[in-house]
Amino acid sequence: MPAHRSRAALTAGLLAGVVTAGCLTTTASAATGGAVADTAYAFTARLDIGDGTRACSAALVAPAWLATSAACFTEGPGAPEVTPGAPARKTTATIGRTDLTTTAGQVREVVELVPRADRDLVLARLASPTTGIAPVRFAASAPVPGEELTLAGFGRTRDEWAPTRLHTATLVVGSVSDTTVALDGRTDTDAVCAGDAGGPLVRRTDTGFELVALGSRSWQGGCWGTDPAETRNEAVSPRTDDIAGGSTLAAGSVLTAGDTLTANATRLTLRADGDLAVVSRTGRTLWSTGTAGHPGATARFTGGGNLTVVDADGTTVLWESGTTAPGGTAVLQDRGDFVIRDADGVSRWSAGTVVRHDYDGDGRSDLAAWYDHGDGHDSLQTLLAGADGTLGQPFPSYSSAVGSWNAANMRFTTGDYDGDGRGDMAALYGYSDGSVRLFTALGKADGGFAAPVPSWEARPGGWTAGNMTLHSGDFDGDGRDDIAAWYDYDNGDDRLFTFAANATGGFAAPVPSWSNTANDWNRDNLKFVVGDFDGDGRDDLGGLYRHADGSMRTYSFLTDATGGFRPALGSWGSATFGDWNRTHVYAGDFDGDGRDDIAAWYDYADGHDAVHVLRSSTTKAGVFETPYQAYTTAAGNFTHADMRVVPGDYDGDGRDDLAALYGYSDGKVRAFTWTSRADGGLNGAAPGWASATTTGWDIGRSTFLRSAN
C-alpha cells in the first residue's frame, strides 16, 4: 500500500466483498490466488444467504460457530446494522468442502447471529455442531506491518465468476488500528474479491493456523467483473486477534462490549449495557451478572482467578465471582455450563447453566424412555419439549431386534457423557451368567439415540447388577457427565464408585471413594437426587433418608476434584414433616440462582398433592434449607403412583421445572409440565401430548431416563 494513502481515503472507496444475485447460478469461490488442496483450510465455509440472493465466506471457530462479515447480512450501504437473533434470510453454511462439485464436508443452517458493534464481524451459530472438522483458533497476537497473511474464500477469481474450488490469496499487512488491519496484495494477482467477505485471514504457526482477521472490503482490482482500469488490490479487514474467542478465558483476560465465548450449547457475551450473560441456543438468558445499565463496563478475569465486572470508570466492581484460582481459567463448556477452574483444573465456581437431558441440543430439556414392547423388542422413545415447556408426541429412534434385551435386567440413567451438549443414555446390563456390562447410547441431532455401544464390563463374580444404583452427573468437573454407582453389598456395607466418562461417551473402570462398613446406611431407605448443590461446578449426590424412628433427613455427598465422594453432610430433617413413603424427591435449580435444590412431591392421604422445595444454602456449603410450598393441587387431580416425573428445564429459561407422563385408569397417558417461576414456585400443570387410544402407550412398559434413580 502506498504510504501516502490515508486510511480514511482507502476505506471510503472500498467495496464489500459480498456476492449478490445477478447471473450467479453456481457456488462462488475465492480470492484471485490459486486453488487449494482438498483438505487444506477445511475450516473455511461458504455461505448461501437467501437461497442464492448473496454469497459470502466464513471461518469455523468452534464446532457450532462461524465468524464472518456482518456486511453479509445487511441490505447494503446505509442499511440498518445486523439485528441479533435469527438471520433475516435463510442462510446455509457448507463447511470443509474445498471442491464444490463434491459432497465432502458438512452442511448446516445458520440459526443465530451475534454481531459486534465496533467492527464488521458477526458470530453465526449453526443449527447443530460440526464433527471431525478442526476449527481455526483466534490469534493471540496482533498483525505487524510487513507480515504476510493468507486469505481463503469462496469469492470470484481473476478469470471466473463462479469457480468451483476454494482459493487463497496472500496479503501483506500495511498498518494496524484498534479494530482493523490494512492490507495489500503481495502480487497483482492477490486480491479480496466479491464473495470473500468473511473469509479467514490466517497466519501459519508451528502449531497450525491462527485467525488474524476476516475478509471485508477492498478495491477488488483484478477480480472478475471489476473495471479493468481498477488495479488497486488494497483491503481493510476487521481484526480477530484482539477479541475474546473460543471457549476459554486465561488469567488476565478482559472482555469488552460484544466479546463472546462460544460453545455447542450456549454462548457467553458481554452486552453493550454491561451485563455479562450466558445465553442458550433458544436465545434465552440462562444466567447473568445483573449489571445492565452500565455501558462501557468490562469483564475481567484477574490473575488471582476472580471474575469481575468493572464499571466504565475502571475501578468500581459491579459484580464478582469471589473465587481464588491463581493461574486458572474460565471455561464455557460445550454442554452449556460456565465454570472457573484453578491452575490444576479443579472447578471452583459455576454459573449453573447446564440444561440436562437436552436430547436434540435446542436448549430445552426433553423426556426419553426405554420402552419394552409386548412382542419382545425394545426401543428408545423421545418426547421433545416446545418453547412453552410442553412435551410433544413421542417418536422412536433406536429399536432392537426381538430378544436382544430384557428390561428387567437393566439399570438406566442419562447424562451428557461425551460433553457435546446433547443428552445420552447409559444402561447397565446384568447377564444370566453373573457378568455385567455398561452401554452408552449417544444422543443424535434430532433428539433420538444411536444404538447402545458397550465400554466397561465385569466378569461373573465381580459385580452384581441388582446391587447397583446408577446416577449421572459431572462429578469431576471436566465437562462430561460421569456415572456414580451406589453399591449395596450383601453384608450390609455400602460404597460409592465413579465411572469417569471419556470423550467418546464410554466409561473408565470404576474408582471407589466413600464407603460405609458400620451398617448405618440402608439403600432402601434413601431416595437419591443429583445436582450441583454447592455451586462449585461439580455435581454431587444427595438424598432423603428415612431413619428407624420414622424421621427423615436430607444428606449431601459432595464431590472432590477426582470425582470421588466425601462423607455425607446432614442438613434439614424432620420427625413431623410427613410420611417418607409419600415423599418423592427431584433435584433442579428451581429458583435460577446457579445451585441445585430439592423438590419434594408429597402425595397426601386425603388425595391432594403439593410440591415443597428445599433450597440449597446460600452459604454454598451444599446443604439444604427448610422447605417451602411451591405448588399445591386439589384432591383427585394427580396420583403420584401413576406418574413418571423427571426434573429439567423444559422451557429453556434457566430455571428447572418438573415434567411427567401420567397414566390414567383407562390406559391412556398424557404429558404434563410444571414450569418454575422466578420466585421459586411452580406454575400449574400444562398439558402436552396425550395418547389417542388406550393401547397407544403402556406406562408400565416404559422406563423414563433420569440422572438419579
Steps between C-alpha positions, in 0.01 A plus 500: 500500500642848414605676816331825401150348470307572823287232667191720473547548129559130448198390700265747335542343158507134591231254397358231724612157385145364478364321193142607428246349266540555130601232260640298790385144441760289675701529816756779512863431581779709645778752461705547186780274619529127435264215577577304817539131573194301594577488873659842541318781680212265582384750762390733218126512436290623211177683587190497282275781624142526384504193274752647256433868567856549623810301585779548751780310671553423868735332748406214730617617844318238710306187404172693509621851412627697199665841490418707193437851370194680635463664158384165367176544694420866432309627200777728377670831589297709741277206594429429868759301690458129548237415760598230749300183459395292203618620155241695302565269204549125509873436523672172422865432580713240322809421706803293404416470129793647308366362171138603458431233241534232768290402801790528746466702817185580691200725442328688781237770525598822678243565773638791703713810442702673774641823352768728638435873501862611457600314181374310197470169680219269598499159666256259338368198686432180311188291551718213620874464564732378229697182559851408392592848369760682709402864564760772450609666822501874555844658482655604828723778360436798276604512134813706433589710194667290235351174626346278234155352560309247293138562403280200422161562349222412259491821298573580136843454347677686223355271232186348650167638611410184688799270557440160650806484727615683808778748415755694701684830470801639684456844655765715668422698815536875452377661820296397802230693689304411811245295307626459141806408298591658165630254240648494152524210257848354489478490120262642243312169502433502876177678591182479706207449260122496522402190695809511720331707771534309826774273370777418749826695490746271674863475600677166500682402820683191619176383662263577214302794366391804701210725403631857484224676305208448261444602141294818483557793258739551211547674166457160333763580241555204267180324605254370241244767416705794632581786259833403336624852576478422872833346598507572871484194723520657845251386764387577854397213727363468855753364748421185696817475707387758756156359575402223735447181310477130546366370828766592757621809684855490629611687809526871421241493220272799450165496319359813340152557360417241237768250600357149487611153605333218310412137569261244358216565744548862606691823447639753748472865392585832660209711383524866409307589817767339720321175580704179472261222402486133407246456220350171383445375148141623527623853567390492864722648768590215735718704734635853524695720736206741523721796408289648220484878495877543500609554138876497465545242775758226451522143628838402640636162599775602737834332547374384836209319338217737590248580227377858530287751314653847537320826423616737227700697760739204514484461876146436621432127525137437407508122545754228584512124524701522821731218392868449567663300220846642413604402150159348435255522213135586445348246261172484311437128467341347190226363721410856600647573842737792565758403763815633662787257548824543690846434356460128574174483306286471812158662462442779754184679382213445259226709344279192514388527138498135392172394340470136598377223266463735205494224242478715185731780620243780462547644849199330661478178700310210346361169622620160386398148590609145438188319381463125546262393222265208543647308208843482665680783323606825668531861387608841619227764482542879524248771587643837394412815693356804324569866571230508769641192673223262396598162359427370153409159368759229564698371206725193481866495403701196601297181468635155582431160357270271696679341793802732500429649842310425817403825669474323835877443487585864428585804711454830313630853540551806280763772458719671243781246505698628201451865597361614165193678637252220424378251757582129471378178662701252703386155605655233717404149391514201729545172314379159614858379557560778754703729275405865453561745219457878472358642175468853360244614242611842376244768425449607138422843357130419455461399864515128436768254604764292331528129574648421843875434497680319785804635681560361850420143599562268793527123500276280713558529871632855505186711490129435537272728299220475755728647769576812295303824483618730219510879498641746244674835544825678426663387821858599406413831330656420163192588294380142449247319714625194684319216673493445874398158625379444854594138571298327769704200612326188621669532841348845559799708395458782248743673267491768231685444173559747217514398133674794330377570147739543208473720190308235305241445773645174627609436857819418684521233766324602823695673775380468861476787746261526796414179677298389799580189696304582814165386360350841578370555146227306327466572129130418511449791741670757275331686214775642280547831318791637293596866459763763564389592848800714598542681165861396440446359150505135610182301550430340835284216626224569747199333645218483749562233764242324716631426848385214718291732719296616198669838467658608173807707420678636193861404435762616249799304376712780353761418237873566499721591204547136401128431473494307824251558781554639848319383814136601525398843628167506677279808490123547517307228671165451667306250705169672419520590129305193397535150366829423322314253278280783371797730436668489157809711436644660185797736458520815289577869516141610549579862595777559244771595749759262349472233771276197489219457748274210596132487412294261711169389347272399788200277436265574792270237645190711425582493127645845448863554400764766561858572403735632767839641402810481718736770375872435506663723757630842399813412697590267209569226751290251304231466767126571485266749663155451649249412226237740370188413305543571128184338364180336614211334320161376613415142583436279201713686247812286523618178660876477521503123454359555149766757407852479360656829610827638360644843591656723232491841336225429249436860392869592486477803728785409734278361778418135538145369479320171555350287224319170511317243296173413672327166461122502536288209616358451149848442359546839337802715583572872493809717547497794742752772582521716811720796406680695769466868586764755594394476865571127506136396480347271240219584261203271451520191284517581127376209287699378203475189286223252579452153359198470273412148607529277803749278317739767371739499794529272801659702778584176678733404214688830496806586708562873488861609503611699805836614626415370848331169579 
